[in-house]
Amino acid sequence: MSIRAMSVLDKIRVLNAGATFEVSARGTSVLDLIRLATAANQGGGQLTVTDVEGVSVLDLIRIASAAPGKITLKD
């Protein structure tokens, strides 16, 4: 199964297990991105969020704050 096809809950479970992967901000709510970042932080992995050009600075700060030093933001 591709990561893109996984549900948010499955992505959270995989991140909680220590995985590192990329997820697109397109089609993913800010709340879900924060939940994914929190899971990466708890699991010890990292999360790259791509396609962030439409996300506000305040929301980017909220996402990054959920896992300081473990989030990479890409256009």
C-alpha positions in Angstrom: 0.0 0.0 0.0 1.3 3.4 -0.8 1.6 6.1 1.9 -0.5 8.4 -0.2 -3.4 5.8 -0.1 -3.2 5.3 3.7 -5.8 6.8 5.9 -4.6 9.5 8.4 -5.1 7.1 11.2 -2.8 4.5 9.5 -0.2 7.2 8.9 -0.4 8.2 12.5 0.1 4.5 13.6 3.2 4.2 11.3 4.7 7.4 12.5 4.1 6.4 16.1 6.2 3.3 15.3 9.1 5.5 14.3 8.8 5.9 10.6 9.9 8.9 8.6 8.0 10.0 5.4 6.5 12.7 3.3 2.9 13.9 3.1 1.3 16.6 0.9 -0.5 19.5 2.5 -2.8 19.4 -0.5 -6.0 17.7 0.5 -4.8 17.2 4.1 -6.4 19.4 6.8 -4.1 21.5 9.1 -5.5 19.5 12.1 -4.5 16.2 10.5 -1.0 17.6 9.7 -0.7 18.6 13.3 -1.8 15.1 14.4 0.8 13.6 12.0 3.5 15.9 13.3 2.7 14.9 16.9 2.9 11.2 15.9 6.3 11.7 14.3 7.5 13.4 17.5 6.2 10.7 19.7 7.6 7.9 17.5 11.0 9.5 17.1 10.7 9.8 13.3 10.4 12.8 11.1 7.8 14.2 8.8 8.2 16.2 5.6 5.2 18.2 4.5 5.2 19.2 0.9 3.0 21.6 -1.2 2.8 24.1 1.7 2.4 27.1 -0.5 -1.3 27.5 0.4 -0.8 27.0 4.1 -0.7 30.2 6.3 2.4 31.0 8.3 0.4 30.6 11.5 -0.6 27.1 10.5 3.0 26.2 9.5 4.1 27.4 13.0 1.4 25.2 14.6 2.5 22.2 12.5 6.2 22.7 13.2 5.6 23.3 17.0 4.0 19.9 17.3 7.4 18.3 16.6 10.2 20.8 17.0 13.2 19.9 14.8 11.4 17.0 13.2 9.4 18.7 10.5 10.6 19.7 7.1 8.4 22.1 5.0 8.7 22.1 1.2 6.9 24.0 -1.6 
